[in-house]
Amino acid sequence: MSGPAYWMLLVVLSVFLGAGLMAANYMEHEGHWITGMTNQIVWGMPHVFAIFLIVAASGALNVASLGSVFNIDQYKPLARISGLLAIALLIGGLVVLVLDLGRPDRLIVAMTTYNFKSIFAWNIFLYTGFTLIAAVYLWMLFEPRMGGFSKQVGWFAFVWRFVLTTGTGSIFGFLVARDAYDAAIMAPLFVAMSLALGTAVFLLVTLSIYNLTGRVEDWEWTKKLRRLNGIFVAVVLYFVAVHHLANLYVAQHIEVERFILLEGGAITLIFWVGQVLVGSILPMVIFFSSRFDALHWTLVGVTLVIVGGICQLYVTVIGGQAFPLDLFPGMHESSQFFDGAVEQYVPSLPELILGIGGIALALMIVVVAMRVLPFLPDLSHRSGVKP
């Protein structure tokens, strides 16, 4: 990557990254009272962005796994950019997560003192391990003398990323105090989400880079990946449906289901319009219909998947906290601390800027790394190229 377009992109990303750091500094000095977060909703919009980036990081490595683990030659040239994108997305998500804690310096305590009964402690190992494994995998791909070990490392990365996403989903599945979370299906749901979101981000970033650099992409792998992304989106929608149907069957969870599906106001609207319609139904129509078999429709489809994924995480993270805790089952409670009341949350501008800054950081890592090393292959010589 070079030329005026490259430097302009770098400047734009630097502006968003700088704004994100300024927003984090502002919240650090003024306190979280300037955000939309409250004593009831302690994970706000930055957590939505952070979890999105972390989950997408696991799925972004899916293309590399198709080449090394499943031995599909067509995807092997794309393994390098797949590994780079996975590392960049994870770093961006973790930076947002750390800056949203209120005391970033306390990360040292989290990394040196472990409570192995806590899924949060296990995630420290999962996230750092994933970064290390992906870095080693890239080394194997770049170093010809180590190429013989790429398949073994690829298998290890493939297993590790499934464990990582299972751990992220288990954070919610193990929170039994929240009626919206307390379900074992949250772990496989997050695995499916990682595959859908990671593939969508990979397609969006890769095809955008091809267009910016004037290269010609292999249309055949693009068509196959968009169909695969459609399958992943369908699987996510299936798990979401099973999750809500199972909750409706359990009397304890009927109230929270009524809140999310019918009476949640903005949460309900985001669920049906953002998550189901925009993020699931419309992308599947685009990916599975020959009428939308074009590059620009692919970009539209993957963008809708990303928007729908953010909406899904918003409903999960914010909606799950907004519904009140069931402190005394079978009874109604109220107090000056708003016990038993649905909490209202409106994301503040600093929260949104911090989350966008994390995305800018991930993209900047990709852009700078591609300036140094040849992560993206030139596929113009391959067959099936669409003009």
VMD Tcl script that draws the C-alpha trace (Angstrom):
set ca {
  {0.00 0.00 0.00}
  {1.35 3.40 -0.96}
  {0.45 6.71 -2.50}
  {-1.76 9.62 -1.38}
  {-4.73 7.36 -0.63}
  {-2.64 5.39 1.87}
  {-1.48 8.47 3.76}
  {-4.96 9.97 3.73}
  {-6.35 6.75 5.21}
  {-3.62 6.78 7.84}
  {-4.44 10.39 8.77}
  {-8.17 9.62 9.08}
  {-7.51 6.58 11.28}
  {-5.09 8.64 13.41}
  {-7.78 11.26 13.98}
  {-10.29 8.64 15.17}
  {-7.66 6.93 17.31}
  {-6.63 10.24 18.88}
  {-10.26 11.10 19.55}
  {-10.73 7.72 21.24}
  {-7.73 8.29 23.51}
  {-9.00 11.77 24.39}
  {-12.44 10.31 25.22}
  {-10.85 7.69 27.47}
  {-8.77 10.37 29.20}
  {-11.88 12.53 29.65}
  {-13.84 9.69 31.26}
  {-10.83 8.76 33.41}
  {-10.51 12.27 34.88}
  {-14.17 13.24 35.12}
  {-15.50 9.87 36.23}
  {-18.13 7.59 34.75}
  {-20.92 9.93 35.76}
  {-20.44 11.67 32.40}
  {-21.33 8.44 30.61}
  {-24.69 6.74 30.26}
  {-23.61 3.99 32.65}
  {-25.19 3.64 36.07}
  {-24.97 1.38 39.12}
  {-27.28 -1.02 37.30}
  {-25.67 -0.83 33.83}
  {-21.94 -1.05 34.46}
  {-21.03 -2.39 30.99}
  {-21.82 0.32 28.48}
  {-21.27 0.96 24.80}
  {-17.47 0.57 24.97}
  {-18.01 -3.01 26.14}
  {-20.27 -3.61 23.15}
  {-17.50 -2.46 20.80}
  {-14.82 -4.36 22.75}
  {-16.72 -7.66 22.71}
  {-17.53 -7.16 19.03}
  {-13.83 -6.76 18.19}
  {-12.78 -9.70 20.36}
  {-15.42 -12.02 18.92}
  {-14.67 -10.88 15.36}
  {-10.95 -11.47 15.96}
  {-11.57 -15.16 16.54}
  {-13.70 -15.45 13.42}
  {-11.28 -13.46 11.26}
  {-8.84 -16.35 11.55}
  {-11.44 -18.58 9.93}
  {-10.06 -17.99 6.43}
  {-6.59 -19.08 7.52}
  {-8.11 -22.20 9.08}
  {-9.82 -23.06 5.79}
  {-6.40 -23.14 4.17}
  {-4.26 -24.81 6.83}
  {-6.70 -27.00 8.77}
  {-9.10 -27.97 5.97}
  {-6.36 -27.86 3.31}
  {-8.31 -25.75 0.80}
  {-5.63 -24.36 -1.52}
  {-7.76 -21.43 -2.66}
  {-7.60 -19.79 0.80}
  {-3.93 -20.44 1.59}
  {-2.70 -17.16 -0.03}
  {-5.14 -15.26 2.23}
  {-3.88 -16.84 5.47}
  {-1.44 -13.99 6.21}
  {-4.02 -11.20 6.07}
  {-6.40 -13.43 8.04}
  {-3.88 -13.84 10.87}
  {-2.97 -10.15 10.85}
  {-6.61 -9.10 11.03}
  {-7.24 -11.49 13.93}
  {-4.37 -10.00 15.97}
  {-5.34 -6.42 15.13}
  {-9.01 -6.87 16.06}
  {-8.12 -8.53 19.36}
  {-5.69 -5.76 20.30}
  {-8.27 -3.10 19.42}
  {-10.93 -4.82 21.52}
  {-8.65 -5.33 24.52}
  {-7.50 -1.70 24.46}
  {-11.12 -0.50 24.56}
  {-11.85 -2.96 27.35}
  {-8.90 -1.81 29.46}
  {-9.59 1.90 28.93}
  {-13.25 1.39 29.90}
  {-12.42 -0.15 33.26}
  {-11.96 3.23 34.92}
  {-8.60 2.18 36.39}
  {-6.39 0.87 33.56}
  {-3.51 0.46 35.99}
  {-5.48 -2.27 37.76}
  {-4.83 -4.48 34.74}
  {-1.51 -5.37 36.40}
  {-3.43 -6.86 39.30}
  {-5.64 -8.84 36.93}
  {-2.57 -10.24 35.19}
  {-0.69 -11.21 38.37}
  {-3.47 -12.31 40.73}
  {-5.78 -15.08 39.56}
  {-9.00 -16.53 40.84}
  {-9.37 -19.63 38.71}
  {-13.02 -19.98 39.69}
  {-13.65 -16.82 37.66}
  {-14.10 -17.00 33.88}
  {-12.55 -13.51 33.70}
  {-9.26 -14.89 35.03}
  {-9.27 -17.63 32.41}
  {-9.86 -15.08 29.67}
  {-6.57 -13.37 30.50}
  {-4.80 -16.54 29.38}
  {-7.12 -17.08 26.41}
  {-6.62 -13.58 24.96}
  {-2.85 -13.37 25.43}
  {-2.45 -16.96 24.24}
  {-4.46 -16.27 21.09}
  {-2.25 -13.29 20.22}
  {0.92 -15.32 20.73}
  {-0.35 -18.31 18.72}
  {-1.51 -16.10 15.84}
  {1.88 -14.33 15.82}
  {3.71 -17.68 15.68}
  {1.35 -18.78 12.90}
  {2.26 -15.71 10.87}
  {5.94 -16.46 11.44}
  {5.42 -19.94 10.00}
  {3.69 -18.45 6.96}
  {6.39 -15.86 6.26}
  {9.45 -18.00 6.95}
  {9.95 -20.59 4.18}
  {12.04 -22.81 6.45}
  {9.15 -23.03 8.94}
  {6.41 -23.61 6.39}
  {6.23 -27.29 7.22}
  {4.93 -26.46 10.69}
  {2.17 -24.10 9.56}
  {-0.45 -26.86 9.46}
  {0.26 -27.97 13.05}
  {0.23 -24.40 14.35}
  {-2.91 -23.72 12.30}
  {-4.65 -26.63 14.01}
  {-3.58 -25.33 17.41}
  {-4.87 -21.84 16.56}
  {-8.12 -23.35 15.27}
  {-8.79 -25.13 18.57}
  {-7.63 -22.18 20.66}
  {-9.94 -19.68 19.01}
  {-12.94 -21.91 19.63}
  {-11.95 -22.16 23.29}
  {-11.45 -18.39 23.42}
  {-14.91 -17.61 22.02}
  {-16.46 -20.24 24.26}
  {-14.86 -18.47 27.22}
  {-16.20 -15.10 26.08}
  {-19.72 -16.51 25.73}
  {-19.40 -18.26 29.07}
  {-18.94 -14.89 30.77}
  {-22.63 -14.34 30.09}
  {-23.70 -17.96 30.46}
  {-22.25 -18.16 33.97}
  {-23.94 -14.94 35.19}
  {-26.86 -16.75 36.77}
  {-28.08 -13.61 38.54}
  {-29.14 -12.11 35.19}
  {-32.18 -13.80 33.70}
  {-31.21 -12.71 30.19}
  {-27.80 -14.41 30.43}
  {-28.27 -17.56 32.47}
  {-28.06 -20.14 29.67}
  {-25.44 -22.64 28.49}
  {-26.33 -21.86 24.87}
  {-24.52 -18.53 25.17}
  {-21.18 -20.30 24.57}
  {-22.05 -21.90 21.18}
  {-23.98 -18.77 20.24}
  {-20.83 -16.68 20.64}
  {-18.84 -19.23 18.63}
  {-21.35 -18.90 15.78}
  {-21.27 -15.10 16.12}
  {-17.49 -15.12 15.83}
  {-17.66 -17.06 12.57}
  {-20.29 -14.73 11.09}
  {-18.75 -11.44 12.26}
  {-15.15 -12.46 11.61}
  {-15.88 -13.57 8.05}
  {-17.85 -10.38 7.40}
  {-15.05 -8.16 8.72}
  {-12.48 -10.13 6.71}
  {-14.45 -9.68 3.49}
  {-15.11 -5.99 4.11}
  {-11.50 -5.14 4.97}
  {-9.88 -7.31 2.31}
  {-12.11 -6.22 -0.55}
  {-11.77 -2.58 0.50}
  {-7.97 -2.87 0.49}
  {-8.06 -4.49 -2.94}
  {-10.11 -1.57 -4.25}
  {-7.87 1.05 -2.60}
  {-4.69 -0.51 -3.98}
  {-6.12 -1.10 -7.45}
  {-5.51 -4.85 -7.29}
  {-7.82 -7.44 -8.80}
  {-9.35 -9.95 -6.43}
  {-10.25 -13.55 -7.16}
  {-14.03 -13.45 -7.50}
  {-14.39 -17.19 -6.91}
  {-13.18 -17.14 -3.29}
  {-15.29 -14.06 -2.67}
  {-18.44 -15.86 -3.82}
  {-17.64 -18.90 -1.70}
  {-16.92 -16.83 1.40}
  {-20.14 -14.81 1.04}
  {-22.15 -18.04 0.85}
  {-20.28 -19.35 3.87}
  {-21.00 -16.10 5.68}
  {-24.69 -16.53 4.88}
  {-24.61 -19.98 6.47}
  {-22.93 -18.59 9.58}
  {-25.58 -15.85 9.83}
  {-28.32 -18.48 9.57}
  {-26.69 -20.54 12.33}
  {-26.54 -17.48 14.59}
  {-30.22 -16.75 13.95}
  {-31.02 -20.39 14.75}
  {-29.21 -20.23 18.09}
  {-30.92 -16.92 18.93}
  {-34.32 -18.47 18.19}
  {-33.54 -21.55 20.32}
  {-32.32 -19.34 23.15}
  {-35.50 -17.26 23.27}
  {-37.83 -20.24 22.78}
  {-36.12 -22.09 25.63}
  {-36.48 -19.03 27.88}
  {-40.16 -18.74 27.00}
  {-40.60 -22.35 28.09}
  {-39.12 -21.59 31.55}
  {-41.52 -19.60 33.74}
  {-38.63 -17.84 35.50}
  {-37.51 -16.20 32.24}
  {-40.85 -15.21 30.75}
  {-40.67 -11.65 32.10}
  {-37.24 -10.94 30.63}
  {-38.38 -12.40 27.30}
  {-41.43 -10.14 27.32}
  {-39.10 -7.22 27.99}
  {-36.69 -7.99 25.14}
  {-39.21 -9.19 22.56}
  {-42.21 -6.95 23.24}
  {-41.96 -4.26 25.92}
  {-38.32 -3.17 25.95}
  {-38.73 0.01 23.91}
  {-35.40 0.73 22.22}
  {-34.08 -2.74 23.13}
  {-37.02 -4.42 21.41}
  {-36.68 -2.18 18.35}
  {-32.95 -2.88 18.07}
  {-33.59 -6.62 18.42}
  {-36.24 -6.95 15.71}
  {-35.02 -4.30 13.27}
  {-31.27 -4.19 13.87}
  {-30.47 -7.77 14.84}
  {-33.10 -9.86 13.07}
  {-34.03 -7.85 9.96}
  {-30.90 -5.84 9.14}
  {-28.31 -8.21 10.57}
  {-29.81 -11.57 9.60}
  {-32.67 -11.69 7.08}
  {-31.41 -9.07 4.62}
  {-27.82 -10.45 4.49}
  {-29.11 -13.98 3.91}
  {-31.26 -12.71 1.02}
  {-28.21 -11.01 -0.47}
  {-25.82 -13.93 0.05}
  {-28.12 -16.70 -1.16}
  {-29.79 -14.93 -4.10}
  {-28.21 -14.92 -7.55}
  {-29.89 -11.55 -8.22}
  {-27.42 -9.93 -5.81}
  {-24.37 -11.81 -7.09}
  {-22.10 -8.77 -7.45}
  {-19.18 -7.27 -5.58}
  {-21.02 -4.18 -4.36}
  {-23.85 -6.32 -3.01}
  {-21.30 -8.43 -1.16}
  {-19.97 -5.30 0.51}
  {-23.52 -4.27 1.42}
  {-24.25 -7.72 2.84}
  {-21.17 -7.95 5.05}
  {-21.75 -4.38 6.28}
  {-25.28 -5.36 7.31}
  {-23.89 -8.40 9.14}
  {-21.50 -6.16 11.09}
  {-24.25 -3.68 11.97}
  {-26.51 -6.54 13.02}
  {-23.73 -8.03 15.15}
  {-23.27 -4.76 17.04}
  {-27.05 -4.58 17.53}
  {-27.08 -8.17 18.84}
  {-24.33 -7.42 21.33}
  {-26.13 -4.24 22.39}
  {-29.30 -6.20 23.10}
  {-27.29 -8.87 24.94}
  {-25.04 -6.58 27.00}
  {-27.26 -3.55 27.61}
  {-30.66 -5.27 27.50}
  {-29.50 -7.99 29.88}
  {-28.40 -5.40 32.43}
  {-31.37 -3.07 31.97}
  {-33.81 -5.76 33.09}
  {-33.89 -5.74 36.92}
  {-32.36 -8.46 39.06}
  {-34.81 -10.91 40.57}
  {-33.74 -10.38 44.19}
  {-36.78 -12.05 45.75}
  {-38.35 -14.59 43.35}
  {-42.13 -14.45 43.28}
  {-42.28 -10.99 44.91}
  {-42.20 -7.37 43.75}
  {-39.60 -5.09 45.27}
  {-38.97 -1.35 45.05}
  {-36.73 1.11 46.87}
  {-34.90 4.38 46.45}
  {-32.17 2.38 44.69}
  {-34.62 1.49 41.87}
  {-34.77 -2.19 42.77}
  {-37.22 -4.00 40.52}
  {-37.27 -1.16 37.95}
  {-36.08 -1.32 34.36}
  {-32.95 0.81 33.96}
  {-32.67 3.35 31.14}
  {-29.40 3.75 29.27}
  {-28.38 6.26 26.61}
  {-24.80 5.97 25.31}
  {-22.79 9.16 25.71}
  {-20.58 10.66 23.03}
  {-17.30 9.77 24.83}
  {-18.38 6.12 25.00}
  {-19.12 6.01 21.28}
  {-15.86 7.75 20.40}
  {-13.86 5.34 22.56}
  {-15.44 2.35 20.83}
  {-14.82 3.80 17.37}
  {-11.25 4.54 18.44}
  {-10.75 0.83 19.12}
  {-11.89 0.01 15.59}
  {-9.54 2.69 14.22}
  {-6.65 1.16 16.18}
  {-7.31 -2.29 14.73}
  {-7.48 -0.91 11.18}
  {-4.34 1.16 11.71}
  {-2.41 -1.93 12.79}
  {-3.52 -3.66 9.58}
  {-2.67 -0.68 7.37}
  {0.79 -0.11 8.88}
  {1.66 -3.82 8.89}
  {0.73 -4.15 5.22}
  {3.10 -1.30 4.46}
  {5.97 -3.32 5.95}
  {5.22 -6.91 4.92}
  {3.34 -8.52 1.98}
  {0.24 -9.73 3.81}
  {-2.15 -9.50 0.85}
  {-1.42 -11.55 -2.28}
  {-2.00 -10.44 -5.86}
  {-4.67 -12.80 -7.17}
  {-5.08 -11.25 -10.61}
  {-3.34 -14.21 -12.26}
  {-5.84 -16.70 -10.87}
  {-8.85 -17.95 -12.79}
  {-12.36 -16.76 -12.18}
  {-11.50 -13.08 -11.87}
  {-14.47 -10.81 -12.25}
  {-13.77 -7.43 -13.89}
}
mol new
graphics top color blue
foreach p $ca { graphics top sphere $p radius 0.5 }
foreach p [lrange $ca 0 end-1] q [lrange $ca 1 end] { graphics top cylinder $p $q radius 0.2 }
display resetview
